[in-house]
Amino acid sequence: MARWCTLLLFVVIQIINRKIVEANAPIHFDGSLDICYLCDKTCQTDLRSRWGNPRDLSEAEVARGDEDGDGVNLYLQTVTEKLGEALSVVDSNIKTVLRYVFTIDIVINLQWFNGNEVSEWALPMANMGLWGNLTGAFETAQIAGCDIALGIFADSPTFAHSEMDSVSTMFQVCSNLAFGIVKLDANDFFKQVAITAHEVGHILGMYDDGIVGEAFKGTVNLTSAAEPSFSSLLAKLNHDCHGQAGCTHDECACSDPSGRCFMAEDPIGEGLEGNVFPSMYSNCSIANYKMIRKLQTEFPHLYPSHCFQTALVEEL
């Protein structure tokens, strides 16, 4: 009974948030990748505890925060800016914008949104339940002008059930499913950037490094005869995601000092060089991105891009 009462409270808060957003709907900037975050009470407490006092930060970090130095906005703004720096290497026309932070003043249990699932599907199901029709949270995010929405949560049994620290939907930018969940690490900013960049990469259409996605193969096989540029893009994918003679995978795909890039299967796991986290997308990720942008150009009904236009498609 208590679970359903709390869930009802969450929905009511979403309705209030929607009315606030509708009354103050921001202008949507054409071409920008607008990112929103949902931060519950535990998330807010952790971030304000670590990042809330701007006097503890460098002048550059303070300059990137909001006027009152609130740790939540400061942290998420800086994560978004670092993400934008990495994406600008993938596509120099990308501009990332922190569009809105939904602060929910209750402690959210992700198990509310997955029927108390305890299998490996616990986190993916919680992602769909949190953002989907059960709460209307992503609809609210879209009203706010968000292209991508991410829930940021402190450690939860749901992460342990799935043995994952994050989840998102693949190929879903500009759709009604462009959302994900990321575990909060308030004490390690660069780890947070890496895991956030990984899930944003998936939403944009990037597979894990070392993989040429079956979806790409199928689409390319069907269209290459009519559109030769698909064949050249597939050749680039095969080269940068698998390597060729005289070219190691690392040299072709990822030159990050950590030994892996954002779209590594496990970008924050054991085996990182020098205890540092990835800070860049690989050549494999760039090849994946160029393929999805080409598909968005040729098949807009299957791969929408109306929310997120850049000049890159003109070059393909």
N, C-alpha and C positions, 0 to 999 in steps of 0.2 A: 504493500500500500504506500509506504514511504517513497519507494522508487517512482511510482506513478505520479505522486504529488510533486516530487522534485522535477520530473520530466515535464509536467504541466506548467510548472513555474518557468522552466526554460523556454517553453513555447510562448508563454505570455511575454517574457522578456524579449523574445524575437519579434513579437508583434509591436511592442513599444519601440524597439530599435528600428523597425521598418517605417513606422510613422515619423520618427526623427529623421531617418534617411530621406524619406519622400519629401519632407519639408525643407531639407537642406541638400538636395541631390546635387552633387558636384558636376561641373562641366566635364564631359568625357573627351580627353585629348586624342584625336585621331593618330594612330600609329604607335601609341604608347602601350606597353604591357602593364596593365593596372592590377596590382596585387593587393589583396586584403587578407587580414589575419583575424582569427578568433582566439581570444585569450581569456581563460576562465579565472576564477579567484586565485587558485594556486599559481597559475602562470603569472598573474599580476604581482602577487606577493614575492615570488622568486625574482622576477626581473627588477622590481623596485628595491628589493634588498641588495641586489648586486649592482644595479645600474642607476638607481634613483637619485644619487647625489652627484650632480655634474662636477663638483669640485674634485672628485676622485678621478676624473677623466681628463684626457688631453684637451687642449683648446680646439683642435680639429674635430674631436669627437663631440664636444659640447656644441660646436657650430652646426653639427648635423642634427641635433636634437630639436624638440619643440621648445617654446618659450619658457615653460616652467620646468624643463629638465626632467620630465616624467620618464622613468626608466623603461616603461613599456614601449612608448613611441620611439625613444632614443635607440633602443636595442633593435627593434624591428625596422626602423628607418635605415639603420646602418647595415643590417643584413640585406635589405633590399638594394641598397647602393652597391654593396660588394657583389651581389648577384648580377646587377646591371653591368658592372665592370667586366665580369666574366662573359656575359652574353654579348657584350659589344664586340668581343673577339670573334664570336660565332657569326654575328650580323651587326655591322657597324651602325646600322640604322635603328637598332633596338633602343628604346628608352624605357627603363623600368620606373614605375611610380608606386609609392606606397599610397594607395587610394583611401583605405579606411581600416581602422582597428576596432573590431567589435569586442568590447570588454564586458564579459558576463560575470556578474558579481555573485556567483555560486560556484561551488566545486563540482565540476562535471565528471561523472563516472562514465567512461566510454562503453562500459558493459550495458548501460541503459539502451544503447542504440543498436545492439547486435543480438538481442534476445538472450543475453548471457551466454553467448557462444564461447567455447573454450578450445576450439580446434585452431588450426593454422589460419582459418578464415575469420578469426575474431576481429582482427584489425580492418581488413577489407570490408567486412560487413558493418563495422562501426562507422567507417568512412561514409558508406552509402546512407546509413541511418541518420548520422549527424547532419549531413548536408542535404539530404533528399527530401521527399515529400512529408516525411514524419514531422519535420520541424519547419520546413520552408526556409532554412537558413541560407541556402545558396541563392534562392530567389531574392532574398533580402540583399545579399551581396551584389547581385546583378543590378538591382535598383540603385545601389550605391556606386555603380560604375566599375565593378570589379570584373576583370577578365579571368583571374585565378583567385581562389580562396583557399587558405590553409588554416587548419586548426592546430594550435601550438599547445601541447599538453605536457605536464610533468610526468614522471614515470607512472605507469599504470599497469595492472595485471594484463590488460588487453595487449600491450606490446609483448609481454612475455609469452602469452598464449600463441601468438603468431610468430614469435622469434624474429620480429622486425622492429625497427625504430621509426619507420615511416611507411606511408602508402599513398598512392595517388592513382588517377585514372589516365590511361594511355591515349594519346591522340585527341584530347578533348578540349584544347584551347578554343575559345569562342563558342563552346557548346554549353548545354545545361548541366554538364558533368565535369566541369573544369575545377576540381577540388581535390584536397588531400588532407592528411593528418601527419604531423611531424612531432617527434619527441623533443621537448625543450631541454636545452643544456645551457642554463644561464651562466655557467662558470667557464664555458669554452666557446667563445664567439666563433672561431674558425671552424670548429666542428659543426656548429649550427648552420653556418653558411654552406658547408659541404653537403649536409643532409637535405637542406632546403633546395639547393641547386639541383640535386639529384631528382627530387620529385617534380620540380618545375620543368626539368628536362624531359621527364616522361610525359607530362601534360602537353608539352610542345611537340612531342612525337619522337623523342630520342630513345632508342633502345639502350640496354646495358652495353658497355664497351665489349667488343669482341663478337658481337652478334649482328648478322644481317637478318632483320626481322622477316618472318614468313609473310607478313602482310605486305611488306615492300616487294618481296620476290613475286608474289602472286599478281600484284598490281602491275609491276614492271613487265612480267611475262605477257600480260594481256595487252599492254599498250605500246611496247617497244617498237613493234612494226610500224605503228602509225606515228610514233613520236620518238625519233632516234635519240633525243637528248636523255630519255629515260635510261637507255642502254649505257650512256657515258656516266650517268649518275650511279647506276648499279656497279659499274666497273670501279668507280671511286670508292663506293661502299666496301666492295670486296677487298680493295687494296688497303684502305685505312682501318678496316675492322678485322681483317684477318692477316694482313701482311703478304708479301710476296718474296721471291728469291732475292737475296741480297739486302733485305729490309726487314729488321726485326719488328715485332709488334709494337714494342715501346717506341722505337724510332718513328714508325709510321703513324702511331695513334696517340701516344701520350708522352709528353716531355716534362710532366710535373715532377718537381724534386721529391715529392712524397712517394713516387713509384706508381701512383695510380691517379686517375682523373675523376671528375665529379660523377661520371656515369659508369664507373666501375661497379661490378655487381654488389660489392660491399665497400663503399667509399670511406667508411669510418672504422672498419674492423681492424683486426690484428695484422701486423706485417707492414705497416706504414714506415717509410724510411725516416729516421731522425725524429720520430714522434710528432710529425707535422701532418696536417690534414690537406687534402687536395685543394687547389685554388683555381683550377681551370677546367674547361671542357676539352676533350681530345679531338684530334682530327676525325676520328670515327664519329664522334657526336656531331661535328660540323657537317660531315657527309650525310648523316641521318637527317639533320635539320634541313639541308638543301633539298633532300628528297621529299620531305613532307611539304615544304614550301612549293615545290613543283606540283605535287599532287593537289595542293590547295588551289593552285592556278587552273589546273586542268579539270578537277572534279570538285568544284566548290560545294555541290550538294552533299558530298560525302565528307569533305574535309573543309569545314568553314574557316574563313579567315577575316570575316568582316570587322571583328573587334580589334584587329591587330595587323595593320597593313604596313609593310616596309618596302623599300625599293629593291630588296634582294631578288624578289620574284622576277623583276624586269631583266635581271642578269642571267637567268637560267635558260 
